[in-house]
Amino acid sequence: MKTPARILIVAALAVAVIGAVALKKGKTPVESKPAATAAGGEASKPAPATGAKVPKLIDLGADKCIPCKAMAPILEGLKKEYAGRFDVEFIDVWKNPDAGKQYGIEMIPTQIFYDASGKELFRHQGFFGKEDILGKWKELGVDISGGKAGAGIVREAPVAADTRPRESVCFMCDENVGTKTKTLVKGESEQRVLCSPHCYFIYFSSIVGADPKAAEAKVSVTDWASGNLVAATGATYLYGLDSKGRPTIKAFADKEAATKEQQASPGNLLAWDVLRSKELATRCAFCDRAVYPEDACGVKFGTTHGHGCCTHCSMGVAARLKQDIEVEAKDGLTGEIIRVKTLNGMVASLEPATAIAWFGQKKGPDGQWVSAGCFKQGFFVNEANLQKWLEARPAMTGRQITIAQALADKMKLTPEQIAKACKLGECK
């Protein structure tokens, strides 16, 4: 193949991937902008009257450009879901280049928002997610609700107080502390009570700049045989698996007792340093916390597979790595699979489309709402499942949000905030 021909092919592929095309002779494609100016600004061009009696969204793109193809199911879904509240129209400017000139389009995809009278309100260049489109209508002051009340569960006060004694509640995961797995971390003024050695390693990985040797010298675990507390570093651990493949850890002050228990409960006998190595081997790709894959969300970025320690942290991987991701999460109630794909920091696809997020929150010392931590977050295939999940957690506070909002919240974080994410005393 001759060099000029090869260059032409590469250039054509680049245009298809970027989704940008100059529609005027001699016009150089420009970089996509997250938002263009409203009608009357420099980016606005006179557009044909839409004749609409309801607001209208026109998306100008092409059926073969990558971001345009990602927009297609979103537009189709909006057309069906919001029929009668706003119109949705797609125009292929590669097949109809005159339309591109008519609307003053310099890049695809471009979305133009019109009010019911046909007046242009706003235009956006590049991929635009469903929730971002709906949010833009709201920002523009256009009511597309059709008189429907806004859905969503908000719980700003507990339905019932948590009356469990403090020493029986795990500091990290908020679960009950068993008498045979209780783990303590001695602090300067108080002890951290944890439900298991595993939660200790989550705790340890949540401390900024923690020194392993100094930290583990303060840790005590419960001897499975006697129920007495012993130094964590000197214990022997029976490391097994439950029926779901999740690790089980039993600590023993005496190795012979551990060997005897091994006959009834198969597993491997490990020293503390080997246990530490195994427990810290898998980390959250967003906040770097220790995590079991069985508890985590799967996250794919490029050709690499990783984990998010919770549903919201899985969204944060896109922000930390600054690249598109695919997430596979489980419904917090039923375990049903929820799949999310992102494009340019926005949700490109969601399966099932009814899936929602719970943002667990609590009031901080200053009265402001802050995150209640990774263990208080979740995705659900629908609101009914979230409601059932909350019924079993009467002390939980927070609010229902869209999965797109969960992603958007993470994308707003600065590098400094991401570095402190989920760290003790830093998580906001």
N, C-alpha and C positions, 0 to 999 in steps of 0.2 A: 504494500500500500504506500502511495506517495505521501510525503510529509504534509503537504497542504491539505490533502483529503483527511488525513488523520487528525489534523488540527481542527478542521470543521466538525468532525464527529464529536470530538471531546468538548468543543464549545457548545454544541447542541445538547449534549448530555448535561453539561453544567447548568444550562438554562432550565432544563426540565427538573433537575434536582432542587434548584433554588426556587423555582416557581415564579421567576421574575422575567418579564419580557417588555421590551420597549415597543410601544404601539404607534410611535410616530417616527417617520424616517429621520435617521440621524440622532434620535433620542437615546441617550445612554441609560440603561436600567440603573435605578438607584436602590440603595439598601432599604429593606422593609422597615417601616417605622411602627412602633407599638401603638401609636395613635396619630391620626392626622387631624388637621383643623376642621372645624365645623363649616357649614356653608357660609361663604363670604370671605373665608381666609384664603391664603395662597394656594392650598391644596385643593380647594373647591372649584369645580367647573359647573357651568350651567348644565342641568340634566333635563331630559325630556319629562314632561308632566306624567305622573304615574296614574292619575285619575283615581287614586285610592280613596276609599271612604274609611279605611282603617290604616294604621301605620304600616309601613312596608320596608322590608329589608331586601336589597338587591345585592347578590354576590356575583361578581364578575371574575371568571377564572377560565380554566380549561380542564377537559376531562382527563388529561394525561399528566398534568403537573402534580408533584407529590403532595404539597400542602392542600391543593385543590381537591384531590382525591380524599384526603382526610376530612375535608369540610363537607363532602357530599352526604354522608349519613347524618351529620349534625343538621344540615339544612333540611333534609327529608324528615327528620324527627320533629324539628320545629314546625314545619309546614303542617304536619298532622296534629301535633299536640296543641298548637296555638291557632288552629283554623278559626277564622271569624274574629280573632283578636289582633293579629297582624299577618300580613301577606309575606310570603317568601318567594323570591324569584332568582333563578340561576341563569346567567348568560355566559355562553362559551365564546370568549373573544378571539380564540384561535380560529374557530369556525366562522365567526361573525366579527371580523376586525373593525368594521364600521361602528359597531356598538362600543368598542373600546375608545374610539375617537369621540363618539357622541357623548360618552360619560366622562371623558377626560382622564382615562385610566393610564397610568404609567407602569404599574406593576400588578401582578396577579399572585394570589387572589386579593381583591379589594371588595370590602363590604360598605355599602352606602345605606344609611338609615334615613328614612323619610317620615314626616308626620302624616296625619290623615289628609292634610290638604295638598300633599305632594312636595312640601318644602324640605330640602335637604338639611338634616340636623348634624350629621357626623359621618366621617368615612374613616375606615381603618384598612391598613395594608398588611397582608400576611395572614397566617392562620389565626382564626378566632374561635375559641371554644364556646360550647353551648352556654355555660354559666356566665361567661364573659359577655356574650351577646345579651343575655337577659339582664345582666347587671348594667350594661350600657343603656338599655331602654329605661331602666329605673333612674340612672344618673341623669338622663336627658329629660326626666320628668314625664315620660310617656307611660300611661297606665295600660299594661297588657294583661292584667289579672282577670279581666272579664267579670269583675265583681266577686271573684273567689277570694276567700280569706286566706292569708298566708299560712302555709302549713309549717309544721315544725314543733318539736318538743323542746320546751325550755324549763329547766328546773333550777331556780335560783336559791331554793332552800330545801333541805332534806325533807323527804316525806316522813321519815322517822329518824331519830337520832341513833348513832352508833353507840350502844351501851356496853360494848365489850371492854373488859379491862385492858388498859394500854399494853400491859406486858403480855397479853395474849394475841396481839395483832402485829403482823410483820411490818416493820418500818418501810420496806421496799414495796412489796406487792399487795399489802393490805389484807392478806389471807390470814386464817387462823394459824397460830403457832402450835405445832404438835409437841407433846412432851418428850418425844424421842428424837426429834430433829432440831430442837431449839438451838439457835446460834446467837452468841452475844459478841458485840464489839464494844470494848471499854473505851469511853471517851473521857475527856477532862472533867466534865460535870455530870454526864449521864451515860447510860448504856443504850446502844442500839439493839433492839430485839428483832431478830430475823427468824424466818420460819425454817431455814435450811442453809447448809453450806453454799448451795447454788445462789441463793439470794445474797450471800456475803460477797460472792464474786461479782454480782451485778452492782452491789454497793461499792466495792473496791474500784470497779471500772468507771464509776460515776464521780470519782474524786479527782479533781484537777491536780496533776503532778504527784500522785500518790507514790510513796516509797513502799514496795512490796514487803520488805523485811520489817520495816517499822510498823506497817499496818497489821501484818499477820501476827505480830507479837501480842496484839491486843485482842485476838480472837479466841473465843472458847466455843467448843461444840459439846453436844450432849452424847455421852456414852450410851449407845443403843442397849447395852446389856443392863447397866445399873441405873441409868437416868441421871448420873452425876455429870457435872461440867468438867471438861478436861481441856488442856491446851490444844488448840487445833493443829499446831505444827508437829505434835508428838503422837497424834492418833493414827490408827490404821483405818482405811476406808474401804468398805465393800461397795464396789461400783457396778451396778447392774442396769437392766433395762425393764421398763414396764411393758404392758401389752401394746402400747402405742409407740414403742421405741424410744420413749423419753427416759433419760438417765435417772436412776435412783441412787441415793447416797446414804449409807449408814456408817456412822463413826463408832470406833471402838478404842477404848483405852488399852485393851489387851489384844495382841495379835492372835492368840489362841482362841479367844472368844469370837473374833472375826472369822477365823478358819472354821469354827463350828457352825456359825451362822451361814457360811458359804455353802455348806452341805444342803441346807434347806432352801436357801435363796441364791442360786447361781450368780456368779459375777466375778470380777477381778479384785484382788486386794492391792490397794494403792497407797503409797506414802503421800504426804501432803504436797510435796513439790510436783509429783506426777499429776495429782488431782488438779492442782492449780494450772498446770500446763493444758490439761484437757478442757477445763472450764473456761479458760480465756482464749481458746483456739478460735472460736467463732464469734465475730463481733458485728454489731450493727453498722451498716455502711454509711449511716448518717451520724449517729451520736457516739459510736465506738463502744457502746455497752456490750458486756458479755451476754450471749443469748444462745438458747438451744434452737437449732433449726426447726424442731417440732413445734415450737411456740411462735416462730417468726413468720413474717411475710417474705415471700420470694421476690427478689428484685433483679431484673435483667437490665444491664446497661452496656450497650454495644454487644460484644460477644461474651461478656463476663456475667457470671451469676453471683449474686450476693444475698444479703438478708437485711430486713428492717426489723428492729426489735418490737415495733408496734406499727399499726396501720399508718399513723401520722408520720412516724420516722421514715417509713418506706417512701412517702411522698417527698420527704426532705432530701432523699438521695439525689433527686433531680436538681435541687438547689445547691447541694454540696459539690456535686460533680459538674454542674452546669451542662448537662446533656439529657437527652430524652431517655425515658425508662419505661419498662413494663413491670407492673406489679401484680402479683397473685396473692390475694389475702383471703382469709376465712371469715365468714359471718360469725360475729361474736356469740351468737346464740346457737346456731345450727351447724356451723362449720361449712356451709355452702361456699363454693368458690366465687370470688369477686375479682374481676380482671380490669385493670386500668392501664391505658397506654397514654403517654404524654407526647406532645409536640410543641416545641418552642415554649416550654414552661406552662402549657395549658393542657387540660384533659382533651385528648383526641378521640378516645373511645372508652366506653364504660359498659361492662357486662356483669350483671343485668343492668339495664338502663334505670331501673328503680332503686339502685343501691344508694345508700346515704352514709353519712359519717356522724359519729358522736364525739363531741369535743368536751371531754371531762375537764371541768374548771373548779377552782376554789378561790375564795377571797384571800388576798395576801394581807400582811400586817397594815398596809396603807389603804385597805378597803378596795383595791383594784382587783379585777378578776385576772387570774393567772392560770396556767396549765396545772392540772392536778397530777400530771405525770403520765408516763407511758402506760402504766397498768390501768388507767382510767379512760383509755381511748378505744375506739372500735369502728369497724365498718359493718354494715348490715344490708341484706338484700332488699329490705323494705322497712317502712316505719313500724309495721306491726311487730317485726322481730325485735327492733330496738325497744319498743314499749314493753315486751315480755322480759327482755334482758334487764331493763330498769326496774321492773317490779320486784326482781330478786335482789336489787341493790337500792333499798330505800334511802340510804344515806348519801347516795351519789348526787352530785350537782354538776351542771353543765348545760350544754345546748346542742341541738341537732343542727348540723350544717351539711352543705353539699360536699361531695368528694372534691369537686373543683375548688371549693373554698379552702379545704384542707391543704390542697396543693398550693393555692395562691398565697396562703399564710406563710408557707415555708419559702416560697420564691421571693418574698419580701425581705427575708432575713439577710443581714449583712454578713460578710465572712467572719467578723468578730463574734456575732451572735451565734453563728453556726458552730464555731469553735467551742462555745460554752453550752451548746444544746444538751439538755438532759443531765447536766452536771449538778451535783448537790449545791444548793444555794444559788444557782445560776439560771435554772430553768424557769422561763417566764411564759 
